[in-house]
Amino acid sequence: MKDWDMHRVAEFYRSTPGKKFVTTVTGAVLFAYVVLHTLGNLQIYFGTRMLNAYAGLLHSVPGLVWAVRFVIALSGTLHVVAAVQLTIRNWGSRPIRYMVQRYREADWAGRTMIWSGTGVAAFAVYHVLHLALGSVHPDFVPGDVYHNVMAGLLVLPVSIIYIAAVVLLGLHLYHGLWSFFQTLGWSHPLYDSWRRAFATAFAVGVVAGNVSIPVTVLLRLIS
């Protein structure tokens, strides 16, 4: 029975609807993580004690932290793999005329979805190495999150990388949210303007909140 169930799951995943389902579910998980992570990042504006206390609270339950990391890593991997497979399948199965028409209808964020996603995935690896592990941070101090963020972002090339990555994330989130509602069947001309407004507002909020940090650090508005 279990073998049969696994076979059905595998068959479902191989189908286009199955891959879209995986990207939708994992996208929702990553969406929630981005919201929480952004709120956590903004603790820097409350000073050293607040940000370090927030980080300390998160790491006070190691089992929970590793469980969250596992879920995020798994979701991210499945999201990337399914999205790449869908893109390759779409490129290979659609006639040129159809692809040209779809290209004209799609907005810029949608046309660059695969590339913005690739950029965000690459940045996620760098971000972990930079501020979580400190392996690419020459002034890293274990446990002092505030110092690590400030010292890291005072390096102009590093801040530029963070700003560029957050802009890519915003583009990805915008089109991802738009597609998320469409996948759920919440697509109707009467509500499309509301969907677009929500996707735009959320993406702009995430970008503004996260970009403000390297900008204010570089301008030494916080210290």
Steps between C-alpha positions, in 0.01 A plus 500: 500500500781738591683421176182578308456830685860599431451410134194726482690785667788458255262493204325811625831682540604409146189671362489873430218559754706308756805717450285814515351372826849449644614849399181649647524322836875552542459859383243556775744362759780723372259793484423460872871472578578821309236686702636378833862550396430856387332582832801351677743704291320822591586443867833662416329840529435433869869469578761242593318355798171444317651334191734277699220409742280406205777285353567345840133414544496322164806295590383420853313201359758329273264221397242747372764702315633193319146384420422838343829494310421154368151602386633815331787315332268222380238747379762708322651196329163363387390846387810551285500149352128503413520854358799416280333181377182692417695766313690244294177314426329822391791599276502160332128440452359829372509608134685819411184701420346410838820588685523838324138578588550398865819708513307806384224444755728431796640786705872549553498338845333190357739470206802516731354274772753220446792744507384695804448168678850385406646824632307475827609136548866593445467791742340276765815286499720808528282644777537184709878494446525871580280566803407154632831313475738792457722309258506793253483771767852608607372685809248239616437470875301189605182595686520874431246534219483880521876537458508250215226679307652845553858396420391294201279764340752781547691332216354668189521201259326282758218751544462524122463120484233510772307783334509334156390167648208658685382672182509162323308352793238772464449423131476130578252556783284729288452251220496207743208645695314582180548144376416355843150646493458390141602143584241493779237601247457849645524663160226724366508831311304661783767410754820510293566862595477406870733204449751720321474770767558248780795339322651841429451630855646188657802492268567872549470459878753216511741684270470832685543341842805295408669755272469765770743306720814509280414856394471630857814309602701648211371848581583435867149593607520211746812404689 
